[in-house]
Amino acid sequence: MKQKLASRKLWAAIITAVAMLVTAVTGIELDLEQILGIILPITAYIFGEAWVDALRVPRAGE
């Protein structure tokens, strides 16, 4: 469990979700470009890290 909590991907996703919730609760108006400016880099980071992690795992037969 401790290893999962140390995951940078997990914390990036949590921070993004909290940022979106804070903007919704506080009534801060963000246009589509601002929202995408927050979400897309985090999503790219998470997918990039997942891809690198997948390359580290040895495949069957190798």
Buried (B, 14 or more C-beta within 10 A) or exposed (E): EEEEEEBEBEEBBEEBEEBBEEBEEEEEEBEEEEEEEBBEEBBEBBEEBEEEEEEEEEEEEE
